[in-house]
Amino acid sequence: MLPDGQTLALFALAAIALAAVPGPAVLYIVAQSVGGGRAAGLFSALGVATGGAVHVAAAAIGLSSLLVSSALAFEIVKYAGAAYLVFLGLRRLLARNESERVDGAARPARSPWSLYRQGVVVNVLNPKTAIFFLAFIPQFVDPRGGAAPGQIAVLGLVFVAVALASDSAYALAAGTAGGLLRGSRGYPQAERWVSGGVFVGLGLATAFSGARRTG
């Protein structure tokens, strides 16, 4: 059921290399961290990781292949995820920001559960994550190593753990940078436009992505 040690080590190295490259999830986490602080970024990263674990489970039991093989299902999930990101961005852009004040404080803190749940939804509604797991993980599955679903689950969870560590580092760095910038008079308004713009941009990029089903 478990990949051998050499395969697992090789997979971990590949996962580290891939996770270190900033992607849409990192941009989302950084935007949350800059605006809400390090804790907001960490809870967002944990939510994104949980969403990744959902995709791992779906890949292990074969649901991801059904999503990727169905053009309609793929488009529904893709546009739902895009709409959610655009909604988050517009809500941030249009909000009357109580945190835009001269004391440089962060905007009012959101509950950890809200941040976590939002991260889960953002990643679950990203069909590209399903495609990634289906394309990447099977390359490391050994037919002689036991049941493929078990190996996919183990490798997928390793990747999720590596990505969580990398995302958490980005969250801490971005949250720290945001804290240093909050003393600037123009920072709160600039942060609102930048973070809102990032969410809207990610949503539009998802909606107009050329990615299609592989089957």
MARTORTOR-388418 format. One record per residue (C-alpha): x, y, z; residue in one letter; residue number from 1. Coordinates in pm, 1 decimal, padded with zeros to 6 digits. Layout:
// MARTORTOR-388418
+----------+----------+----------+----+-----+
:        X :        Y :        Z : aa :   i :
+----------+----------+----------+----+-----+
:        X :        Y :        Z :  a : NUM :
...
+----------+----------+----------+----+-----+
This chain:
// MARTORTOR-388418
+----------+----------+----------+----+-----+
:        X :        Y :        Z : aa :   i :
+----------+----------+----------+----+-----+
:  00000.0 :  00000.0 :  00000.0 :  m :   1 :
:  00288.0 :  00237.8 :  00076.3 :  l :   2 :
:  00537.7 :  00353.6 : -00187.6 :  p :   3 :
:  00893.5 :  00238.8 : -00123.4 :  d :   4 :
:  01136.3 :  00472.8 :  00051.6 :  g :   5 :
:  01320.1 :  00578.1 : -00263.5 :  q :   6 :
:  00997.0 :  00664.3 : -00446.6 :  t :   7 :
:  00867.7 :  00854.3 : -00145.9 :  l :   8 :
:  01191.3 :  01053.8 : -00114.7 :  a :   9 :
:  01190.9 :  01138.3 : -00486.1 :  l :  10 :
:  00827.6 :  01241.7 : -00468.2 :  f :  11 :
:  00894.8 :  01460.7 : -00163.4 :  a :  12 :
:  01176.2 :  01640.9 : -00345.8 :  l :  13 :
:  00954.1 :  01699.8 : -00648.0 :  a :  14 :
:  00674.6 :  01821.7 : -00419.1 :  a :  15 :
:  00908.2 :  02067.2 : -00247.1 :  i :  16 :
:  01021.3 :  02207.1 : -00581.7 :  a :  17 :
:  00663.8 :  02246.6 : -00704.2 :  l :  18 :
:  00525.5 :  02387.5 : -00380.0 :  a :  19 :
:  00795.6 :  02653.4 : -00360.1 :  a :  20 :
:  00682.3 :  02810.1 : -00688.7 :  v :  21 :
:  00412.1 :  03072.4 : -00616.0 :  p :  22 :
:  00078.7 :  02989.6 : -00775.7 :  g :  23 :
: -00282.0 :  03106.4 : -00738.2 :  p :  24 :
: -00314.0 :  02952.0 : -00391.2 :  a :  25 :
: -00004.5 :  03137.3 : -00272.9 :  v :  26 :
: -00134.9 :  03465.9 : -00413.7 :  l :  27 :
: -00463.3 :  03409.0 : -00232.1 :  y :  28 :
: -00285.1 :  03334.4 :  00096.7 :  i :  29 :
: -00049.8 :  03629.8 :  00060.1 :  v :  30 :
: -00343.6 :  03864.9 : -00001.1 :  a :  31 :
: -00513.6 :  03737.6 :  00312.9 :  q :  32 :
: -00191.3 :  03765.7 :  00513.3 :  s :  33 :
: -00107.6 :  04119.2 :  00407.2 :  v :  34 :
: -00453.6 :  04242.8 :  00496.9 :  g :  35 :
: -00532.4 :  04033.3 :  00802.6 :  g :  36 :
: -00194.5 :  03946.4 :  00947.7 :  g :  37 :
: -00000.7 :  03626.5 :  00994.4 :  r :  38 :
: -00280.3 :  03441.5 :  01175.6 :  a :  39 :
: -00522.8 :  03514.1 :  00890.2 :  a :  40 :
: -00270.4 :  03379.9 :  00641.9 :  g :  41 :
: -00206.6 :  03064.4 :  00843.3 :  l :  42 :
: -00574.6 :  02981.7 :  00880.5 :  f :  43 :
: -00622.5 :  03047.9 :  00508.4 :  s :  44 :
: -00329.5 :  02816.5 :  00430.3 :  a :  45 :
: -00480.1 :  02547.9 :  00651.6 :  l :  46 :
: -00809.6 :  02580.2 :  00465.6 :  g :  47 :
: -00635.1 :  02554.4 :  00129.2 :  v :  48 :
: -00452.5 :  02243.5 :  00253.9 :  a :  49 :
: -00781.1 :  02086.6 :  00363.1 :  t :  50 :
: -00923.4 :  02158.0 :  00019.5 :  g :  51 :
: -00619.0 :  01984.8 : -00125.2 :  g :  52 :
: -00683.8 :  01684.7 :  00097.4 :  a :  53 :
: -01039.3 :  01669.1 : -00040.1 :  v :  54 :
: -00895.2 :  01650.1 : -00391.7 :  h :  55 :
: -00655.3 :  01377.7 : -00279.0 :  v :  56 :
: -00943.9 :  01172.1 : -00143.0 :  a :  57 :
: -01139.0 :  01228.6 : -00464.3 :  a :  58 :
: -00841.3 :  01116.9 : -00672.0 :  a :  59 :
: -00790.6 :  00806.6 : -00459.2 :  a :  60 :
: -01150.2 :  00687.4 : -00499.5 :  i :  61 :
: -01177.2 :  00787.8 : -00864.2 :  g :  62 :
: -01405.7 :  01091.0 : -00839.7 :  l :  63 :
: -01145.2 :  01327.5 : -00984.0 :  s :  64 :
: -01123.7 :  01123.9 : -01302.0 :  s :  65 :
: -01500.4 :  01160.5 : -01341.9 :  l :  66 :
: -01471.0 :  01537.4 : -01300.0 :  l :  67 :
: -01189.1 :  01564.6 : -01550.4 :  v :  68 :
: -01361.3 :  01336.2 : -01802.8 :  s :  69 :
: -01686.3 :  01534.1 : -01792.4 :  s :  70 :
: -01671.4 :  01866.4 : -01972.5 :  a :  71 :
: -01993.9 :  01983.2 : -01807.6 :  l :  72 :
: -01882.5 :  01895.2 : -01454.2 :  a :  73 :
: -01543.8 :  02056.1 : -01511.6 :  f :  74 :
: -01699.5 :  02379.9 : -01637.7 :  e :  75 :
: -01950.4 :  02393.1 : -01350.9 :  i :  76 :
: -01678.7 :  02359.0 : -01088.1 :  v :  77 :
: -01448.5 :  02599.5 : -01270.0 :  k :  78 :
: -01704.6 :  02876.8 : -01304.7 :  y :  79 :
: -01832.8 :  02825.7 : -00950.6 :  a :  80 :
: -01479.3 :  02872.3 : -00820.8 :  g :  81 :
: -01421.5 :  03174.6 : -01043.8 :  a :  82 :
: -01747.0 :  03335.6 : -00931.7 :  a :  83 :
: -01657.9 :  03279.2 : -00566.6 :  y :  84 :
: -01319.0 :  03447.3 : -00605.0 :  l :  85 :
: -01470.2 :  03742.4 : -00791.9 :  v :  86 :
: -01735.1 :  03772.9 : -00520.5 :  f :  87 :
: -01465.2 :  03783.9 : -00251.7 :  l :  88 :
: -01273.6 :  04046.9 : -00444.9 :  g :  89 :
: -01574.0 :  04269.7 : -00511.2 :  l :  90 :
: -01684.8 :  04243.3 : -00150.3 :  r :  91 :
: -01341.3 :  04360.2 : -00043.5 :  r :  92 :
: -01327.2 :  04641.1 : -00300.7 :  l :  93 :
: -01675.4 :  04774.3 : -00228.1 :  l :  94 :
: -01667.0 :  04743.5 :  00151.3 :  a :  95 :
: -01669.8 :  05062.1 :  00351.7 :  r :  96 :
: -01341.6 :  04989.6 :  00516.8 :  n :  97 :
: -01348.2 :  05072.3 :  00885.7 :  e :  98 :
: -00980.1 :  04990.0 :  00907.9 :  s :  99 :
: -00880.6 :  05281.2 :  00685.5 :  e : 100 :
: -00777.3 :  05496.9 :  00976.1 :  r : 101 :
: -00460.8 :  05677.0 :  01073.0 :  v : 102 :
: -00356.4 :  05446.7 :  01356.6 :  d : 103 :
: -00230.9 :  05191.2 :  01103.5 :  g : 104 :
: -00412.8 :  04899.3 :  01263.4 :  a : 105 :
: -00510.5 :  04596.1 :  01062.0 :  a : 106 :
: -00867.8 :  04570.7 :  00940.4 :  r : 107 :
: -01112.4 :  04412.8 :  01186.6 :  p : 108 :
: -01013.3 :  04050.8 :  01240.1 :  a : 109 :
: -01226.0 :  03777.9 :  01087.5 :  r : 110 :
: -01289.8 :  03457.4 :  01276.4 :  s : 111 :
: -01040.5 :  03173.9 :  01222.0 :  p : 112 :
: -01328.1 :  02947.8 :  01114.5 :  w : 113 :
: -01436.6 :  03195.4 :  00846.1 :  s : 114 :
: -01084.5 :  03220.4 :  00707.3 :  l : 115 :
: -01037.2 :  02844.1 :  00718.7 :  y : 116 :
: -01372.2 :  02771.0 :  00553.5 :  r : 117 :
: -01306.3 :  03023.1 :  00277.6 :  q : 118 :
: -00970.7 :  02861.9 :  00201.6 :  g : 119 :
: -01134.4 :  02519.2 :  00180.2 :  v : 120 :
: -01398.8 :  02642.6 : -00063.0 :  v : 121 :
: -01146.2 :  02826.4 : -00280.9 :  v : 122 :
: -00935.0 :  02513.8 : -00329.7 :  n : 123 :
: -01219.5 :  02261.2 : -00355.9 :  v : 124 :
: -01374.0 :  02469.9 : -00634.3 :  l : 125 :
: -01048.4 :  02469.2 : -00830.2 :  n : 126 :
: -01068.6 :  02186.3 : -01087.7 :  p : 127 :
: -00705.5 :  02246.6 : -01183.9 :  k : 128 :
: -00608.3 :  02099.0 : -00848.2 :  t : 129 :
: -00786.9 :  01778.0 : -00944.2 :  a : 130 :
: -00611.2 :  01776.8 : -01280.4 :  i : 131 :
: -00275.9 :  01831.8 : -01112.4 :  f : 132 :
: -00316.6 :  01538.0 : -00877.3 :  f : 133 :
: -00433.3 :  01311.2 : -01159.0 :  l : 134 :
: -00140.5 :  01410.9 : -01379.8 :  a : 135 :
:  00137.1 :  01425.9 : -01120.8 :  f : 136 :
:  00080.1 :  01160.5 : -00855.2 :  i : 137 :
:  00026.2 :  00852.6 : -01078.6 :  p : 138 :
:  00379.9 :  00896.0 : -01213.1 :  q : 139 :
:  00506.7 :  00783.4 : -00871.3 :  f : 140 :
:  00264.7 :  00494.9 : -00816.4 :  v : 141 :
:  00436.4 :  00156.4 : -00826.5 :  d : 142 :
:  00209.4 : -00118.7 : -00963.5 :  p : 143 :
:  00404.9 : -00365.2 : -00751.1 :  r : 144 :
:  00358.3 : -00162.3 : -00434.5 :  g : 145 :
:  00001.6 : -00259.4 : -00361.9 :  g : 146 :
: -00333.5 : -00094.6 : -00420.3 :  a : 147 :
: -00302.3 :  00222.0 : -00628.2 :  a : 148 :
: -00568.9 :  00417.1 : -00434.0 :  p : 149 :
: -00370.7 :  00372.1 : -00113.3 :  g : 150 :
: -00049.5 :  00491.4 : -00275.8 :  q : 151 :
: -00229.5 :  00790.3 : -00429.8 :  i : 152 :
: -00368.4 :  00882.9 : -00088.5 :  a : 153 :
: -00028.3 :  00861.6 :  00080.6 :  v : 154 :
:  00153.9 :  01055.5 : -00191.1 :  l : 155 :
: -00122.9 :  01312.6 : -00209.0 :  g : 156 :
: -00114.1 :  01375.4 :  00164.1 :  l : 157 :
:  00263.7 :  01412.1 :  00149.4 :  v : 158 :
:  00222.3 :  01678.5 : -00115.8 :  f : 159 :
: -00048.0 :  01854.2 :  00086.9 :  v : 160 :
:  00181.0 :  01857.8 :  00392.1 :  a : 161 :
:  00472.8 :  01998.0 :  00190.9 :  v : 162 :
:  00248.8 :  02260.6 :  00030.6 :  a : 163 :
:  00108.9 :  02358.0 :  00372.3 :  l : 164 :
:  00459.2 :  02414.8 :  00506.0 :  a : 165 :
:  00549.5 :  02627.0 :  00203.1 :  s : 166 :
:  00220.9 :  02821.5 :  00211.4 :  d : 167 :
:  00263.6 :  02884.6 :  00584.5 :  s : 168 :
:  00606.4 :  03034.1 :  00520.1 :  a : 169 :
:  00456.1 :  03267.8 :  00261.1 :  y : 170 :
:  00177.6 :  03357.3 :  00506.3 :  a : 171 :
:  00424.1 :  03444.5 :  00782.2 :  l : 172 :
:  00642.8 :  03650.5 :  00550.4 :  a : 173 :
:  00350.4 :  03837.4 :  00394.7 :  a : 174 :
:  00184.4 :  03894.3 :  00731.9 :  g : 175 :
:  00506.3 :  04034.8 :  00873.6 :  t : 176 :
:  00552.9 :  04262.1 :  00572.8 :  a : 177 :
:  00194.0 :  04380.2 :  00602.5 :  g : 178 :
:  00249.7 :  04461.1 :  00969.8 :  g : 179 :
:  00551.3 :  04674.3 :  00884.6 :  l : 180 :
:  00356.7 :  04863.9 :  00618.2 :  l : 181 :
:  00049.3 :  04936.9 :  00826.4 :  r : 182 :
:  00204.1 :  05249.2 :  00973.2 :  g : 183 :
:  00181.4 :  05418.0 :  00633.9 :  s : 184 :
: -00112.9 :  05657.7 :  00599.3 :  r : 185 :
: -00209.1 :  05528.6 :  00254.1 :  g : 186 :
: -00159.9 :  05162.2 :  00334.2 :  y : 187 :
: -00516.1 :  05058.9 :  00436.5 :  p : 188 :
: -00676.2 :  05187.5 :  00117.6 :  q : 189 :
: -00396.3 :  05051.3 : -00099.8 :  a : 190 :
: -00422.8 :  04711.9 :  00072.1 :  e : 191 :
: -00797.9 :  04701.2 :  00010.5 :  r : 192 :
: -00754.7 :  04765.5 : -00360.6 :  w : 193 :
: -00460.3 :  04528.7 : -00398.8 :  v : 194 :
: -00614.1 :  04237.0 : -00209.1 :  s : 195 :
: -00952.2 :  04285.0 : -00372.9 :  g : 196 :
: -00784.7 :  04312.6 : -00711.6 :  g : 197 :
: -00591.1 :  03990.9 : -00649.7 :  v : 198 :
: -00911.4 :  03799.2 : -00575.5 :  f : 199 :
: -01092.3 :  03940.6 : -00878.8 :  v : 200 :
: -00788.7 :  03872.9 : -01097.9 :  g : 201 :
: -00763.3 :  03514.2 : -00978.8 :  l : 202 :
: -01133.1 :  03464.3 : -01046.0 :  g : 203 :
: -01112.5 :  03605.6 : -01397.4 :  l : 204 :
: -00798.2 :  03403.2 : -01470.0 :  a : 205 :
: -00982.8 :  03090.5 : -01361.1 :  t : 206 :
: -01291.4 :  03171.9 : -01565.9 :  a : 207 :
: -01099.1 :  03246.2 : -01884.6 :  f : 208 :
: -00843.3 :  02972.0 : -01842.2 :  s : 209 :
: -00793.2 :  02753.9 : -02146.1 :  g : 210 :
: -00756.9 :  02442.0 : -01936.7 :  a : 211 :
: -00992.4 :  02163.7 : -02037.4 :  r : 212 :
: -01059.1 :  01807.3 : -01941.5 :  r : 213 :
: -00785.9 :  01560.6 : -02025.2 :  t : 214 :
: -01015.9 :  01272.4 : -02115.2 :  g : 215 :
+----------+----------+----------+----+-----+
